[in-house]
Amino acid sequence: MNKTTRRILLGAGGVLLAAMLAFILLDRGTAERPSARAAIVRIVTALSNTDPDQTIEQGRETFEMWESLPLPAGFTRTDVEAGGVPAAWLCPQGLAPGDSAILFLHGGGYTSGSIESHKIFAASMAQAAQTCSLLIDYRLAPEHPFPAALDDALAAYRWLLAEGFTNEQILFFGDSAGGGLAAAATIALRDSGDPLPAAVMLVSPWLDLTFSGESYQINAQRDIALSQLTLERSAAAYAGDTPRDDPRVSPMSARRRSITTSLVRTSWSWH
């Protein structure tokens, strides 16, 4: 692992210990803006009343609430087409895309989420790692089932390579479904013989759309955000006609061979 990769992993990993709520992710100056404070109050209030059995449409409405939060002060945003995929460079003050990059794949059950909903999260990662995040708007199900999202992730990675980045300068990051997508993209690159990213960081990744793991049953009544019904809806929408145990859909089904330096963070339960 080179120094750039180590810096990104350590910085990004540290942020995740405290960075999931918007008022933590926002710098003090931004959080004190009246518009930002009002947005945070609306989001926290709405999330406390979220139905775990929400439909895909309701899930999208939940993610749309995050769109009103502004980028932290000093950040620059540059919208680009990354291999035909809408994307945005998010860079801390004084930085520009250069010697490293985080390819950020957002969560949302493959059916929700966008650049707008995850820009604060991606910015916090960039700030912690002191590099730029490339946050992409991959296509969503059910309008665009598998393999649309995977194709978009691979296209964005190959665009970075074409732009002059080496594979050793790129880190894949994904949360939830984005984590599953990051893992699937890495496995697809491995199996095709393409150069792998320097590292992969996954936060509560959705790696098994077959729900075969024991934890799905054990934690069914403990998850305050998602129900099995909600997950089932998203899994069916994303997989479409593709078997859910296809390793490109459920990376847990992939051959157990080394891919690249990986860091996986999950939650825990005291019960």
C-alpha positions as CSV (number, residue, x, y, z in Angstrom):
1,M,0.0,0.0,0.0
2,N,1.5,3.3,-1.0
3,K,1.5,6.5,1.1
4,T,-1.3,8.1,-0.8
5,T,-3.6,5.1,-0.3
6,R,-2.7,4.9,3.4
7,R,-3.5,8.6,3.9
8,I,-6.9,8.2,2.2
9,L,-7.8,5.0,4.2
10,L,-6.8,6.4,7.5
11,G,-8.4,9.8,6.9
12,A,-11.6,8.5,5.5
13,G,-11.8,5.8,8.2
14,G,-11.4,8.3,11.0
15,V,-14.2,10.5,9.7
16,L,-16.7,7.6,9.7
17,L,-16.4,7.3,13.4
18,A,-18.4,10.5,13.8
19,A,-19.5,11.6,10.4
20,M,-22.9,10.2,9.5
21,L,-25.1,13.1,10.6
22,A,-25.1,16.3,8.6
23,F,-24.4,18.7,11.4
24,I,-21.2,16.7,12.1
25,L,-20.1,16.6,8.5
26,L,-20.7,20.3,8.0
27,D,-18.0,22.7,9.2
28,R,-19.0,25.0,12.0
29,G,-19.4,28.1,9.7
30,T,-21.7,26.2,7.3
31,A,-23.7,24.6,10.1
32,E,-24.4,28.0,11.6
33,R,-26.0,29.3,8.4
34,P,-29.8,29.7,9.1
35,S,-30.6,27.7,5.9
36,A,-28.4,24.9,6.9
37,R,-29.7,24.7,10.4
38,A,-33.3,24.7,9.1
39,A,-32.5,21.9,6.7
40,I,-30.9,19.8,9.4
41,V,-33.9,20.2,11.7
42,R,-36.2,19.2,8.8
43,I,-34.1,16.1,8.1
44,V,-33.7,14.9,11.6
45,T,-37.5,15.4,12.2
46,A,-38.4,13.5,9.1
47,L,-36.0,10.7,9.7
48,S,-37.4,10.1,13.1
49,N,-40.7,9.5,11.5
50,T,-39.5,7.4,8.6
51,D,-41.5,4.2,7.9
52,P,-39.0,1.2,7.8
53,D,-41.4,-0.4,5.2
54,Q,-41.1,2.6,2.8
55,T,-41.7,2.1,-0.9
56,I,-39.1,3.0,-3.5
57,E,-40.8,6.3,-4.1
58,Q,-40.8,7.1,-0.4
59,G,-37.2,6.2,-0.2
60,R,-36.3,8.6,-2.9
61,E,-38.2,11.4,-1.1
62,T,-36.1,10.6,2.0
63,F,-32.9,11.0,0.1
64,E,-34.1,14.2,-1.5
65,M,-34.2,15.8,1.9
66,W,-30.4,15.8,2.0
67,E,-30.2,17.8,-1.2
68,S,-30.9,21.1,0.5
69,L,-27.7,21.0,2.6
70,P,-24.9,23.2,1.2
71,L,-21.3,22.1,0.6
72,P,-19.0,23.0,3.5
73,A,-17.3,26.4,3.1
74,G,-14.3,26.5,0.8
75,F,-15.3,23.4,-1.2
76,T,-15.3,23.6,-5.0
77,R,-17.6,21.5,-7.2
78,T,-17.0,20.8,-10.8
79,D,-19.6,18.9,-12.8
80,V,-18.2,16.5,-15.5
81,E,-19.1,13.6,-17.7
82,A,-17.1,10.6,-16.5
83,G,-17.1,8.2,-19.3
84,G,-20.7,9.3,-20.2
85,V,-21.8,9.2,-16.5
86,P,-22.9,12.5,-14.8
87,A,-20.4,13.2,-12.0
88,A,-19.0,15.9,-9.8
89,W,-15.5,16.6,-8.5
90,L,-15.7,17.8,-4.9
91,C,-12.4,19.3,-3.7
92,P,-11.4,20.9,-0.4
93,Q,-10.1,24.4,-0.4
94,G,-6.8,24.8,-2.3
95,L,-7.0,21.3,-3.9
96,A,-7.8,20.1,-7.4
97,P,-7.9,16.7,-9.0
98,G,-4.3,15.6,-9.0
99,D,-2.3,12.8,-7.5
100,S,-5.2,10.8,-6.1
101,A,-8.9,10.4,-6.2
102,I,-11.8,8.8,-4.3
103,L,-14.4,7.3,-6.7
104,F,-17.5,7.7,-4.5
105,L,-20.4,5.3,-5.1
106,H,-23.4,6.4,-3.1
107,G,-25.9,4.2,-1.3
108,G,-29.6,4.1,-1.6
109,G,-30.6,0.5,-2.3
110,Y,-29.7,0.9,-6.0
111,T,-33.0,2.7,-6.3
112,S,-32.3,6.1,-4.6
113,G,-29.6,8.6,-4.0
114,S,-27.7,11.0,-6.2
115,I,-24.9,13.5,-6.3
116,E,-27.0,16.0,-4.5
117,S,-28.0,13.6,-1.7
118,H,-24.5,12.4,-1.0
119,K,-22.4,15.5,-1.7
120,I,-21.9,16.3,2.0
121,F,-20.8,12.7,2.7
122,A,-18.4,12.7,-0.3
123,A,-17.0,16.1,0.7
124,S,-16.3,14.9,4.3
125,M,-14.3,12.0,2.9
126,A,-12.4,14.3,0.6
127,Q,-11.6,16.7,3.5
128,A,-10.4,13.9,5.8
129,A,-8.2,12.4,3.1
130,Q,-7.1,15.7,1.7
131,T,-7.9,14.7,-1.9
132,C,-10.8,15.1,-4.2
133,S,-13.9,12.9,-4.4
134,L,-15.5,12.0,-7.8
135,L,-19.2,11.4,-6.9
136,I,-21.1,9.8,-9.8
137,D,-24.8,9.7,-10.6
138,Y,-25.0,6.0,-11.7
139,R,-28.3,4.9,-13.2
140,L,-31.0,3.7,-10.7
141,A,-33.4,0.8,-10.7
142,P,-36.2,0.0,-11.5
143,E,-35.9,2.3,-14.5
144,H,-32.4,1.0,-15.1
145,P,-31.9,-2.5,-13.6
146,F,-28.6,-4.5,-13.5
147,P,-26.1,-4.1,-15.1
148,A,-26.6,-0.3,-15.6
149,A,-25.1,0.8,-12.3
150,L,-22.2,-1.6,-12.6
151,D,-21.5,-0.4,-16.2
152,D,-21.6,3.2,-15.0
153,A,-19.1,2.6,-12.1
154,L,-16.7,0.8,-14.5
155,A,-17.1,3.6,-17.1
156,A,-16.2,6.2,-14.4
157,Y,-13.1,4.3,-13.3
158,R,-11.9,3.8,-16.8
159,W,-12.5,7.5,-17.4
160,L,-10.2,8.3,-14.5
161,L,-7.5,6.1,-16.0
162,A,-7.9,7.8,-19.4
163,E,-7.6,11.2,-17.6
164,G,-4.1,10.2,-16.5
165,F,-4.7,8.7,-13.0
166,T,-3.0,5.4,-12.4
167,N,-4.9,2.6,-10.7
168,E,-2.6,3.1,-7.7
169,Q,-4.0,6.7,-7.3
170,I,-7.6,5.7,-7.1
171,L,-9.7,4.5,-4.1
172,F,-13.2,3.0,-4.4
173,F,-15.6,4.1,-1.7
174,G,-19.1,2.9,-1.3
175,D,-21.8,3.0,1.4
176,S,-24.7,0.5,1.6
177,A,-25.6,-0.4,-2.0
178,G,-22.7,1.8,-3.1
179,G,-20.5,-0.5,-1.1
180,G,-21.9,-3.5,-2.9
181,L,-21.4,-1.7,-6.2
182,A,-17.8,-0.9,-5.3
183,A,-17.1,-4.6,-4.5
184,A,-18.8,-5.8,-7.6
185,A,-16.8,-3.3,-9.8
186,T,-13.6,-4.4,-8.2
187,I,-14.4,-8.1,-8.7
188,A,-15.4,-7.4,-12.4
189,L,-12.1,-5.7,-12.9
190,R,-10.2,-8.5,-11.4
191,D,-11.9,-11.1,-13.5
192,S,-11.4,-9.2,-16.7
193,G,-7.7,-8.7,-16.0
194,D,-7.9,-4.9,-15.7
195,P,-5.8,-3.0,-13.2
196,L,-7.4,-2.8,-9.8
197,P,-7.8,0.4,-7.7
198,A,-5.3,0.9,-4.9
199,A,-7.9,0.2,-2.3
200,V,-11.6,-0.3,-1.6
201,M,-13.4,1.1,1.4
202,L,-16.9,-0.2,2.1
203,V,-19.3,1.1,4.8
204,S,-22.1,-1.3,5.7
205,P,-22.0,-2.7,2.2
206,W,-24.9,-4.6,0.7
207,L,-23.1,-7.6,-0.5
208,D,-25.9,-10.3,-0.5
209,L,-29.2,-9.6,-2.3
210,T,-30.3,-13.2,-1.7
211,F,-30.7,-12.5,2.0
212,S,-29.0,-15.9,2.8
213,G,-27.0,-14.6,5.7
214,E,-28.1,-15.4,9.3
215,S,-27.8,-11.7,10.3
216,Y,-30.8,-10.8,8.1
217,Q,-33.0,-12.8,10.4
218,I,-31.2,-12.0,13.6
219,N,-31.4,-8.2,13.1
220,A,-34.8,-8.1,11.4
221,Q,-36.4,-6.5,14.4
222,R,-33.4,-4.3,15.4
223,D,-32.9,-2.3,12.2
224,I,-34.6,1.1,12.7
225,A,-34.0,2.3,9.2
226,L,-34.8,-0.6,6.8
227,S,-37.2,-3.5,6.8
228,Q,-36.8,-6.8,5.0
229,L,-39.8,-5.7,2.8
230,T,-37.9,-2.5,1.8
231,L,-34.8,-4.5,1.0
232,E,-36.7,-7.1,-0.9
233,R,-38.3,-4.4,-3.1
234,S,-35.0,-2.8,-3.9
235,A,-33.3,-6.2,-4.5
236,A,-36.0,-7.2,-7.0
237,A,-35.9,-3.8,-8.7
238,Y,-32.1,-3.9,-9.2
239,A,-31.6,-7.5,-10.1
240,G,-34.4,-7.6,-12.6
241,D,-34.1,-10.8,-14.7
242,T,-30.6,-11.6,-13.4
243,P,-30.3,-14.3,-10.7
244,R,-29.6,-12.6,-7.4
245,D,-26.7,-15.0,-6.6
246,D,-24.8,-13.7,-9.6
247,P,-21.6,-12.4,-8.1
248,R,-22.0,-9.2,-10.1
249,V,-25.2,-8.6,-8.1
250,S,-24.3,-10.2,-4.8
251,P,-20.5,-10.0,-4.4
252,M,-20.6,-12.4,-1.5
253,S,-21.2,-15.1,-4.1
254,A,-17.9,-14.3,-5.9
255,R,-14.9,-16.6,-5.9
256,R,-12.9,-16.1,-2.8
257,R,-9.7,-14.7,-4.3
258,S,-7.7,-11.6,-3.3
259,I,-8.8,-8.4,-4.9
260,T,-7.0,-5.4,-3.4
261,T,-6.4,-3.6,-0.1
262,S,-9.9,-3.4,1.5
263,L,-11.4,-1.8,4.6
264,V,-14.9,-2.7,5.6
265,R,-16.8,-0.9,8.4
266,T,-20.1,-2.0,9.8
267,S,-22.4,-1.2,12.7
268,W,-22.8,-3.3,15.8
269,S,-25.5,-4.2,18.3
270,W,-25.4,-4.4,22.0
271,H,-28.4,-6.8,22.1
